[in-house]
Structures are given as structure tokens and as C-alpha cells.
Amino acid sequence: MSDKNVVDFATAGARHKHERMHRDKEEKVESLRERFEQALPDKKTPVKDYLRKKRAKKKR
């Protein structure tokens, strides 16, 4: 059996977790986009502004 067929569960698990977290985050942002689009149709980047403001508040 060659070494390239061996799976390291730590790295495979971390990769899977990262992909799942990324997918979940994208779904959240997409739902935010839809909600903001309905509430503020004339604003250009409401989600980006909201997340930037939230991140800035966290850093204080």
C-alpha cells in the first residue's frame, strides 16, 4: 500500500469542517443579502457595511 492512499483523519476532518463552516457562512450572508435587499433596495452594499460595523464593534 502506498503512502498517498493513506488518509490523515486530522487534516481530512479539518478540511471538511472548514468547507462546512464556509458553506454555512455563505448561506447566512445570502439570507442577509435577501433581507437587506427588501428593506434597503437603494443602498449599494448594505451587507458589507453591516458586517464591517459589527466587526468594528467586536474589536472595541
CYANA upper distance limits for C-alpha pairs under 8 A (distance plus 0.5 A):
  1 MET  CA      5 ASN  CA      7.82
  2 SER  CA      6 VAL  CA      7.83
  7 VAL  CA     12 ALA  CA      7.68
  8 ASP  CA     12 ALA  CA      6.65
  9 PHE  CA     13 GLY  CA      6.15
 10 ALA  CA     14 ALA  CA      6.63
 11 THR  CA     15 ARG  CA      6.55
 12 ALA  CA     16 HIS  CA      6.64
 13 GLY  CA     17 LYS  CA      6.54
 14 ALA  CA     18 HIS  CA      6.55
 15 ARG  CA     19 GLU  CA      6.72
 16 HIS  CA     20 ARG  CA      6.66
 17 LYS  CA     21 MET  CA      6.55
 18 HIS  CA     22 HIS  CA      6.58
 19 GLU  CA     23 ARG  CA      6.62
 20 ARG  CA     24 ASP  CA      6.63
 21 MET  CA     25 LYS  CA      6.58
 22 HIS  CA     26 GLU  CA      6.66
 23 ARG  CA     27 GLU  CA      6.76
 24 ASP  CA     28 LYS  CA      6.79
 25 LYS  CA     29 VAL  CA      6.70
 26 GLU  CA     30 GLU  CA      6.54
 27 GLU  CA     31 SER  CA      6.75
 28 LYS  CA     32 LEU  CA      6.71
 29 VAL  CA     33 ARG  CA      6.60
 29 VAL  CA     47 VAL  CA      8.06
 30 GLU  CA     34 GLU  CA      6.88
 31 SER  CA     35 ARG  CA      6.77
 32 LEU  CA     36 PHE  CA      6.51
 32 LEU  CA     47 VAL  CA      7.16
 33 ARG  CA     37 GLU  CA      6.40
 33 ARG  CA     46 PRO  CA      8.31
 33 ARG  CA     47 VAL  CA      6.54
 34 GLU  CA     38 GLN  CA      6.90
 35 ARG  CA     39 ALA  CA      6.81
 36 PHE  CA     40 LEU  CA      6.02
 36 PHE  CA     41 PRO  CA      7.81
 36 PHE  CA     46 PRO  CA      6.98
 36 PHE  CA     47 VAL  CA      7.44
 37 GLU  CA     41 PRO  CA      5.36
 40 LEU  CA     46 PRO  CA      8.05
 45 THR  CA     49 ASP  CA      6.65
 46 PRO  CA     50 TYR  CA      6.48
 47 VAL  CA     51 LEU  CA      6.61
 48 LYS  CA     52 ARG  CA      6.51
 49 ASP  CA     53 LYS  CA      6.58
 50 TYR  CA     54 LYS  CA      6.63
 51 LEU  CA     55 ARG  CA      6.56
 52 ARG  CA     56 ALA  CA      6.63
 53 LYS  CA     57 LYS  CA      6.68
 54 LYS  CA     58 LYS  CA      6.80
 55 ARG  CA     59 LYS  CA      6.93
 56 ALA  CA     60 ARG  CA      7.25
